[in-house]
């Protein structure tokens, strides 16, 4: 069993991320995320309550899309992430014309 240093855990009221083990949880339920989804959620958690632009999220997460390569890739990743977060998906708010914000 791997011990995780609680200071390394990113969390809010419903979501917790363990960067050392690349594990994500909604409540006590483990959620399987891609590395890009994990990075995106970690960045949102680090900046909870702050609206982040699509461009900032795109750049921070190192997203690339060989077809379009645009910040719209963020929208698709957020859509997939919300699906995996289930009942906690409501915590990711869309800020129309700007980007996204994770509620505390």
C-alpha positions in Angstrom: 0.0 0.0 0.0 1.4 3.4 -1.0 1.3 6.2 1.6 0.5 9.6 0.2 1.7 12.7 1.9 -1.5 14.7 2.6 0.2 18.0 1.8 0.6 16.8 -1.8 -3.1 16.2 -2.2 -5.1 18.8 -4.2 -8.8 18.8 -3.1 -12.0 20.7 -2.7 -15.3 19.7 -1.2 -15.9 16.7 -3.5 -12.7 16.1 -5.6 -9.2 15.0 -4.5 -6.1 14.5 -6.6 -3.0 12.7 -5.5 -0.2 13.9 -7.9 2.3 11.5 -6.5 0.3 8.5 -7.5 -1.7 10.1 -10.3 -5.0 9.1 -8.7 -8.2 11.0 -8.7 -11.3 10.6 -6.4 -14.8 12.0 -6.3 -15.7 11.4 -2.7 -14.3 7.9 -2.1 -14.8 6.7 -5.6 -11.7 6.4 -7.8 -11.9 8.0 -11.2 -9.7 7.1 -14.1 -8.4 10.1 -16.0 -6.1 10.6 -18.9 -2.9 12.5 -18.2 -4.3 15.6 -19.9 -7.6 15.4 -17.9 -5.5 15.0 -14.7 -3.3 18.0 -15.5 -6.3 20.1 -16.4 -8.2 19.2 -13.2 -5.0 19.7 -11.1 -4.6 23.2 -12.6 -8.3 24.0 -11.9 -7.9 22.8 -8.3 -4.7 24.8 -7.8 -6.7 27.9 -9.0 -10.1 27.1 -7.5 -12.4 30.1 -7.6 -10.4 31.8 -10.3 -11.6 32.0 -13.9 -9.0 30.6 -16.2 -9.0 31.3 -20.0 -9.1 28.5 -22.5 -5.7 29.7 -23.8 -4.2 29.5 -20.3 -5.6 26.0 -19.8 -4.4 24.9 -23.2 -0.9 26.2 -22.6 -0.5 24.9 -19.1 -1.6 21.4 -19.9 0.5 21.2 -23.1 -2.5 20.2 -25.2 -1.9 19.5 -28.8 -4.4 18.4 -31.4 -2.9 17.3 -34.7 -6.1 18.2 -36.6 -7.1 21.6 -35.2 -4.5 22.5 -32.6 -6.8 25.1 -31.1 -7.9 26.1 -27.7 -11.3 24.4 -28.5 -9.4 21.2 -27.5 -9.9 22.5 -23.9 -13.7 22.4 -24.4 -13.6 18.8 -25.5 -11.4 17.8 -22.6 -13.6 19.6 -20.1 -16.6 17.8 -21.6 -15.0 14.4 -21.1 -13.8 15.3 -17.7 -17.2 16.4 -16.5 -18.5 13.0 -17.7 -16.0 11.2 -15.6 -16.6 13.4 -12.5 -20.3 12.4 -12.4 -22.2 14.3 -9.7 -19.2 16.5 -9.1 -19.2 17.8 -12.7 -21.3 20.8 -11.6 -18.2 22.2 -9.8 -16.6 23.1 -13.2 -18.3 26.3 -14.3 -18.2 27.6 -17.9 -17.5 31.3 -18.0 -19.0 32.2 -21.3 -16.5 33.8 -23.7 -13.6 33.4 -21.3 -13.0 29.9 -20.1 -13.7 27.8 -17.0 -13.7 28.1 -13.2 -13.7 25.3 -10.5 -16.0 26.2 -7.6 -14.6 25.6 -4.1 
